[in-house]
Amino acid sequence: MKRILLLCLACTALKTQAQQPDSVRVFIDSALHVMQRHSVFTRKVNWKQMTQKVYQMTRNAKTYKEAAPGIKYAFDALGDKHGWLVLGEEEYRNPHFKQDTGRITDNMKQAASKGPKIYCGVVNDQYAYLSIPFFGGQTDEQMTRFAQRIQDSLCKVVNVKTKGIIIDLRLNAGGNSYPMLAGLANVFGSGDLSVHKDRQGKITERTTLDGYKLVQDGQLRTTLGKACGDLTGLPVAVIIGPITGSSGEGLAIALSARKKTILVGENTAGYTSVNNGFLLAGDQYGMVLAESFMTDRYGNTWYDRVRPTIPVTGGDDFFHHASDKKIQAAVQWLKKQEKR
């Protein structure tokens, strides 16, 4: 009698497992496959054990939504601070990583509340000031337009008397870096902005400015229509802070490798991984994963926060530049460059 009971329980288990739709199993398998193959953190996970664990967690799942907890479990194990899951109408991020808001001052919050605007001006009658915000547009038209807005704003405050440039990235939480880089084409000059190397030192990926064209691995990403002359000889002070993140950090890294350039301010938010998006089986399901880390034109890699060469804590005053401690520090450094 006991043997018959065990056989019946086994039959029930097989029946329950068989009830899971093939589409749900494909959804689970595809999610695990993408994480294992593409995540920069893949070596942190024992994928054989993880697969067994997720299968166990999702054995009764009959819909994508019911399978989601298993996918979240695997994603959390990666320890991906920058990536996220799109599960229908839910956007899920690893709950172990809380946004660092303790360093964001009321003045910064007030400036950020006014939306992603490009601010430009002149400091001490000699230095061009340009604040570049978050930008999330993805279409060719949006990127071209934003790149030109950056350049046009810079051109408004650059003249023959300009002795240096202050580029403020304190309100730049990221988005799309291509138009940000292209918008400063005449500040960078032609050449590499970022390269990735393999273990043998061979370049495997390259982002380059060719005149006003931004090219990544031979593919044109965006372009700048016109510019106001060659600004590569001017010293540049880049201001960074706790809001500066993701593509904002990428722009800071690219600028930091430029000659006659300094980083001023506070440590950035620490989202220096390079993300890529992937669609999963089913409508409105996908994930964004960190595939690599940001590099500069020499192949130096940033695994965490971008740190300033001239640290200045607090003292932010976006509405009165003469009182802004970070802008004051940038001006002091720029003045020293005139004597060299």
Buried (B, 14 or more C-beta within 10 A) or exposed (E): EEEEEEEEEEEEEEEEEEEBEEEBBEBBBBBBBBBBEBBBBEEEBEBEEBBEBBBEBBBEBEBBBEBBEBBBBBBBBBBBBBBBBBBEEEEBBBEEBEEBEEBBBEBBEEBBEEEBEBBBBBBBEBBBBBBBBBBEBEEEEBBBBBBBBBBBBBBBBBEEEBBBBBBBBBBBBBBBBBBBBBBBBBBBBEEBBBBBBEEEEEEEBBBBBEEBBBBBEEEEBBBBEEBEEEBBEBBBBBBBBBBBBBBBBBBBBBBBBBEBBBBBBBBBBBBBBBBBEBEBBBEEBBBBBBBBBBBBBEBBEBEBBBBBEBEBEEBBBBEEBEEBBBBBBBBEBBBEBEEE
